[in-house]
């Protein structure tokens, strides 16, 4: 029983030491287990950027880009029956 109690206290101190107290302000960025681009530099829409030679921050999409949620139909719209191909009128 004594070892379980000591292991719990040591585990709590370890977690407290790694993550710190809430509300404490740090000067450094926190430790990120999964760096998921939260602190990545970004360009605001339609703003100026010195990174590109033309000074424009927003870029046109690459040719052939399909927006999320859209799909290219198998049959052209002017061929076949629209209702049979799955298009609604």
N, C-alpha and C positions, 0 to 999 in steps of 0.2 A: 504494500500500500504506500509505503514511504517513497518508493521509486516512481510510482505513477504520479504522485503529488509533485515530486521534484521535476519529472519530465514535463508535466503540464506547466509549471512555473517557468522552466527554461524555454519551452516552446513559446509561451506568451511573451517572454522577454525578447526572444529572437524575432518574432513577428513585430513587436513594438519597435525594436531597433532597426529593422529593415524598412518599415513603412512610416515610422515617425508618428507624431501626434497630429491629430486633425487640427487645422487652424494655424499651424506653424508655417511661416513663410520661409521658403528656401530661395537662395540665389541661383542654384543650379537647376537644370531640368531634371525631372524625376526619372528614376530607373524605369525603363519600359521593357516589359517582358516580350511583347509583340509590337515592334515599331510599325504601327499601321498608318503612317503618313499624317498623324495629327499635327505635327509641327513642321510640315513641309512648306517651303516657299510657294506662293501662288500668285497669280495675276488676276486682278479684278477685271470683270468684263468691261470692254471698251476703254481700258486705261492705257496709258503710255508705258512702254517698257524699253529700257536701254539694252536688253539682252539681244533683241532682234535688230537687224540693220535698218529695217524700215520704221522702227520705233513703235509699231503697233503691238499691243499685248495679246489680243485675241487672234487666233489662227483659224483658217478655214479647215474643215475636216478633210482627211485624206480621201482621194477618189476611191469609191467603192464602199465607203463607210455606211453601215446600216444602223439607224438609231435603235436603241433598246426598245423592245416591245413591238417592233415592226418586222415583217418578213416579206421576202420577195415572192410574188405569186409564180407558180410553175408555168401557167399559161398566160400569154399576153391578154390584156383586157379586151382587145378587139377580135379575139379568136374564141370560138366555142361558146357554150352557154354559161352565162355568169352564175346562174343559180346552181347548176350542176357542178361547177368548179368551186363552189363554196363561198361565193361573194354574195352579199346581200344588196338589194336594190334600195 
